[in-house]
Amino acid sequence: MKTKLITYKDTGILFVWIFISTYANNYFFFNHASRDVDRDIIHLAKNVKTFTSYCMNVKSNEEECIVDIKDFIEKTPVYYKASYTITHKDGSELLKVGKIDSIDKTDGVYDLFFLQENKHLHRFKKLFSARKFNLSDEEIDDLSQLHEINAVLNIQKYTPPSTISTVYNSFTFSASGWLPKIYNERYTEAFEYIMNVSLPRSWPTIFFTIFAYFLYRYIKYKEVVHNNSMLKQDKKRIDEIQNAQYENILQEELMPYKEIIEETIPINKLLDFIHSYPAGCLGACRVLAEDIVNDLDDFTSSSDDQFVKINTLLRKNIIDKKIHSALHNIRVLGNVSVHKSDTIVDRNDTIAALNNLLAVLKAHKRS
């Protein structure tokens, strides 16, 4: 059973489904990642603040502590890239660790802690909401204050990219990242980028595409099976209607021969046997045909079987080849029913026998 080729409409539906699935997957993943960024920035600030306090209590030397703080920051793992700046209250920079590319903030870089001209720390920008972590405004302000060295901590971090840009990268296999490398003949770097970045980014989309395709094929297959089943049911209903109409016509055509038929079997019973007792209908047709054959000629021997009698009628030109064939058909079908062979007779056999009988009756009446 073959299914139809995929249409433009189906392609559009599959694309929309894959897009929505990829968007939902990336949205929830990077929404979780953004919470990790917010949580990470708080932990980083608390850790630096706690370490600064500890260092000054132990060493009481600002310069040595700045060196230790730098070493502490460099050894602290972070989720997404971050840069740290510790600025003295007089405006001088005491420490800078890490570097964030200078790009527009809407492209994914935010100062989660940032200083205004008055050197006071304000609330987190855009992605971070203190309410998520039950922090008061005073606690937020205090996170950046390194009181022991009279300085302010500023942390700048990459944030998760926008969902739509991640969907674009998933669909394009992050081509913008490895195509320039291939163009510049940096094939090893391009291969590593594909394996380490492009594939992980695009795996969900690849999975959704394969799943959508096989789901589409399965739905189309079930649709074809359903349609074929409906066609069979419709054909069966049409056949039943046509057969019922045909049986009514056959009954009307047999009625003029009612007297001849009812010498052997009541005509209504004969017609009922079409469905209820096909073998009985065939047997009755055979007996009727035998009586007609016997009426058509005086046979020299009553022991001649029906086969011989029918052939004798044809040889004497009493019947034509059409009636000869009809009588033999009735004989064969009747024998099947009478001798209880393994052959199963049904309604179609009875209709065939009655048609042949009708032809014989018409010829007999004319004679």
C-alpha positions in Angstrom: 0.0 0.0 0.0 1.6 3.2 -1.1 1.1 6.7 0.4 1.1 9.9 -1.6 4.1 12.0 -2.0 4.4 14.8 0.5 2.6 18.0 -0.7 3.5 21.6 -0.3 0.8 22.0 2.3 2.1 19.0 4.3 5.6 20.5 4.0 4.4 23.7 5.4 2.6 22.0 8.3 5.7 19.9 9.1 7.9 23.0 9.0 5.6 24.9 11.4 5.4 21.9 13.7 9.3 21.5 13.7 9.7 25.3 14.3 7.2 25.4 17.2 8.8 22.2 18.8 12.3 23.7 18.4 11.2 27.1 19.7 9.5 25.5 22.8 12.6 23.3 23.4 15.0 26.2 23.2 12.8 28.6 25.1 12.5 26.3 28.2 16.2 25.4 28.0 17.5 28.9 27.8 14.9 30.2 30.2 16.4 27.7 32.7 19.9 28.9 31.6 18.9 32.5 32.3 17.9 31.6 35.8 21.3 29.9 36.2 23.0 33.1 35.1 21.0 35.1 37.7 21.7 32.6 40.4 25.4 32.4 39.4 25.9 36.2 39.5 24.5 36.3 43.1 26.8 33.5 44.2 29.8 35.1 42.5 29.2 38.4 44.2 28.6 36.7 47.6 31.8 34.6 47.2 34.0 37.6 46.3 32.5 39.6 49.1 33.0 36.9 51.6 36.5 36.1 50.4 37.5 39.8 50.6 36.2 40.1 54.2 38.1 36.9 55.1 41.3 38.1 53.4 41.3 41.5 55.1 40.7 39.9 58.5 43.6 37.6 58.0 46.2 39.8 56.3 44.9 43.4 56.8 46.8 44.3 53.6 44.8 45.7 50.7 47.4 45.0 48.0 48.0 41.4 49.0 44.2 40.8 49.2 43.7 42.3 45.7 46.2 39.7 44.4 44.5 36.9 46.4 41.0 38.0 45.2 42.3 37.9 41.6 43.6 34.3 42.1 40.3 33.4 43.8 38.2 34.7 40.9 40.3 33.0 38.2 39.8 29.7 40.0 36.1 30.1 40.4 34.0 28.3 37.7 31.2 30.3 36.2 28.1 29.5 34.1 28.7 31.5 30.9 31.6 33.9 30.5 32.1 36.7 33.1 34.3 39.7 33.8 35.0 41.3 37.2 36.0 44.8 37.9 36.8 46.1 41.4 36.8 49.9 41.5 37.9 52.0 44.4 35.5 54.6 45.7 37.9 57.3 44.4 37.3 55.9 40.9 40.6 54.1 40.4 40.5 50.6 39.1 41.9 48.1 41.5 41.3 44.8 39.6 39.9 43.6 36.3 39.6 39.8 35.6 38.1 38.4 32.4 36.9 40.2 29.3 33.5 40.6 27.7 33.5 41.6 24.0 32.3 45.1 23.5 29.0 44.5 21.7 25.6 46.0 22.1 23.8 44.9 25.2 20.8 43.8 23.3 23.0 41.1 21.7 23.6 39.3 24.8 25.9 41.2 27.2 24.5 42.8 30.3 26.0 44.5 33.3 24.1 42.7 36.0 25.9 44.9 38.5 26.5 48.3 37.1 27.7 51.8 38.4 26.1 55.1 37.6 28.0 58.4 37.6 27.3 58.8 41.3 29.1 55.5 42.0 26.0 53.9 43.6 24.9 50.4 42.7 21.4 50.2 41.3 19.2 47.2 40.6 19.8 44.4 38.2 19.0 45.0 34.6 16.4 43.2 32.5 17.1 39.5 33.1 17.5 39.5 36.8 14.7 40.1 39.2 15.5 40.1 42.9 12.1 38.8 43.8 13.0 35.4 42.3 15.6 35.0 45.0 13.8 36.8 47.9 16.4 39.6 48.1 15.5 43.1 49.4 16.7 46.2 47.7 19.2 46.8 50.6 20.6 43.3 50.1 21.0 43.9 46.4 22.8 47.2 47.0 25.0 45.5 49.6 26.1 42.7 47.3 28.5 45.0 45.4 29.9 46.8 48.3 33.4 45.6 49.4 33.6 47.7 52.6 36.9 46.2 53.8 38.8 47.7 50.9 36.4 50.6 50.3 35.6 49.5 46.8 32.7 48.4 44.5 32.4 45.1 42.6 31.0 45.2 39.1 30.3 41.9 37.3 29.6 41.7 33.6 28.3 38.5 32.1 27.1 37.0 28.9 23.5 36.2 29.0 21.7 33.4 27.2 20.8 34.5 23.6 17.3 35.3 22.4 15.2 32.2 21.7 14.6 33.2 18.0 18.3 33.4 17.4 18.9 30.0 18.9 16.1 28.6 16.6 17.8 30.2 13.6 21.1 28.5 14.6 19.4 25.2 15.1 17.8 25.3 11.7 20.9 26.5 9.9 23.2 24.2 11.7 25.1 27.2 13.0 26.5 27.8 9.5 27.6 31.3 10.3 30.1 29.9 12.8 31.9 27.3 10.6 31.4 28.6 7.0 33.9 31.5 7.6 36.4 29.0 8.9 36.1 26.8 5.8 36.4 29.9 3.6 39.6 30.8 5.4 40.8 27.1 5.0 40.8 26.5 8.7 39.2 23.1 8.2 40.2 21.6 11.6 38.6 24.5 13.5 35.5 24.2 11.3 35.2 20.4 12.0 35.7 21.0 15.7 33.1 23.7 15.7 30.6 21.5 13.9 31.1 18.6 16.3 31.2 20.6 19.5 28.8 23.5 18.7 26.7 22.9 15.6 25.6 19.3 16.3 24.6 19.9 20.0 22.7 23.0 19.0 20.8 21.2 16.1 20.2 17.8 17.7 16.7 18.7 18.9 15.7 20.1 15.5 17.2 17.0 13.8 15.2 14.8 16.2 12.0 16.7 15.7 12.4 16.6 11.9 12.9 12.8 11.9 10.0 12.3 14.3 7.7 14.6 12.3 8.6 12.8 9.1 7.8 9.3 10.4 4.7 10.6 12.2 3.6 12.1 8.9 4.2 8.8 7.1 2.3 6.9 9.8 -0.7 9.3 9.7 -0.7 9.1 5.9 -0.6 5.3 6.0 -3.5 5.2 8.5 -5.4 7.7 6.3 -4.9 5.4 3.2 -6.0 2.4 5.3 -9.1 4.3 6.5 -9.9 5.5 3.0 -9.6 2.0 1.6 -11.8 0.6 4.3 -14.4 3.3 3.6 -14.2 2.5 -0.1 -14.7 -1.2 0.6 -17.7 -0.4 2.8 -19.1 1.9 0.2 -18.6 -0.7 -2.5 -20.3 -3.3 -0.3 -23.3 -1.0 0.3 -23.5 -0.2 -3.4 -23.3 -3.9 -4.3 -26.0 -4.7 -1.7 -28.3 -2.0 -3.2 -27.6 -3.1 -6.8 -28.1 -6.8 -5.8 -31.4 -6.0 -4.1 -32.5 -4.1 -7.2 -31.4 -6.9 -9.4 -33.2 -9.5 -7.3 -36.4 -7.4 -7.5 -36.0 -7.4 -11.3 -35.3 -11.1 -11.4 -38.3 -11.8 -9.3 -40.5 -9.7 -11.6 -39.2 -11.6 -14.6 -39.8 -15.0 -13.0 -43.4 -14.2 -12.0 -44.8 -15.1 -15.5 -43.5 -18.6 -15.0 -44.9 -19.0 -11.6 -47.1 -22.0 -12.5 -44.2 -23.9 -14.0 -42.0 -23.1 -11.0 -44.5 -23.9 -8.4 -44.9 -27.4 -9.8 -41.6 -28.0 -8.1 -41.3 -25.4 -5.3 -43.3 -22.3 -4.3 -41.7 -19.3 -6.0 -41.5 -17.2 -2.8 -39.6 -20.0 -1.1 -37.3 -20.3 -4.1 -36.5 -16.6 -3.9 -36.0 -16.7 -0.1 -33.5 -19.5 -0.5 -31.2 -17.1 -2.4 -30.0 -15.9 0.9 -31.2 -18.3 3.5 -30.5 -21.6 1.8 -28.4 -21.3 -1.4 -27.9 -25.1 -1.8 -31.7 -25.6 -1.6 -32.2 -22.9 -4.3 -29.7 -24.6 -6.6 -31.3 -28.0 -6.0 -34.7 -26.6 -6.9 -33.3 -25.0 -10.1 -31.8 -28.4 -11.1 -35.1 -30.2 -10.6 -37.0 -27.6 -12.6 -34.4 -27.8 -15.4 -34.7 -31.6 -15.5 -38.5 -31.4 -15.8 -38.2 -28.9 -18.7 -35.7 -31.2 -20.4 -38.0 -34.2 -20.1 -40.9 -32.2 -21.5 -38.9 -31.1 -24.6 -38.4 -34.6 -26.1 -39.4 -38.3 -25.7 -36.2 -39.9 -24.7 -35.7 -43.6 -25.7 -34.3 -44.5 -22.4 -35.4 -43.1 -19.1 -32.1 -44.1 -17.6 -30.2 -41.5 -19.7 -28.6 -39.0 -17.3 -29.2 -35.3 -17.6 -25.8 -34.7 -19.3 -26.8 -37.0 -22.2 -30.3 -35.6 -22.5 -29.1 -32.1 -22.7 -26.6 -33.0 -25.4 -29.3 -34.9 -27.3 -31.6 -31.9 -27.4 -28.8 -29.8 -28.9 -28.0 -32.5 -31.5 -31.7 -32.6 -32.5 -31.7 -28.8 -32.8 -34.5 -28.7 -30.2 -32.4 -26.1 -28.2 -29.7 -23.7 -29.3 -26.3 -23.5 -27.9 -27.2 -20.7 -25.4 -29.9 -22.8 -23.8 -27.6 -25.9 -24.0 -25.0 -24.0 -22.0 -27.6 -22.7 -19.5 -28.9 -26.2 -18.8 -25.5 -27.5 -18.2 -24.7 -24.6 -15.8 -27.8 -25.4 -13.8 -26.9 -29.1 -13.8 -23.4 -28.5 -12.5 -24.5 -26.0 -9.8 -27.3 -28.3 -8.8 -25.0 -31.3 -8.5 -22.7 -29.3 -6.3 -25.5 -28.6 -3.8 -27.1 -32.1 -4.0 -23.9 -34.2 -3.6 -22.6 -32.0 -0.7 -19.2 -31.5 -2.2 -16.6 -29.4 -0.4 -17.4 -26.5 -2.7 -19.2 -23.8 -0.8 -22.2 -22.2 -2.7 -23.4 -18.7 -2.0 -25.8 -16.1 -3.2 -23.8 -15.4 -6.4 -24.2 -19.1 -7.4 -27.9 -18.9 -6.8 -28.3 -15.7 -8.9 -26.3 -17.4 -11.7 -28.5 -20.5 -11.6 -31.7 -18.4 -11.6 -30.5 -16.4 -14.6 -29.9 -19.6 -16.5 -33.2 -20.9 -15.4 -34.9 -17.8 -16.6 -33.3 -18.2 -20.0 -34.5 -21.8 -20.1 -38.0 -20.9 -19.1 -38.3 -18.2 -21.8 -37.1 -20.7 -24.4 -39.5 -23.4 -23.1 -42.4 -21.0 -23.2 -41.6 -20.0 -26.8 -41.5 -23.7 -27.8 
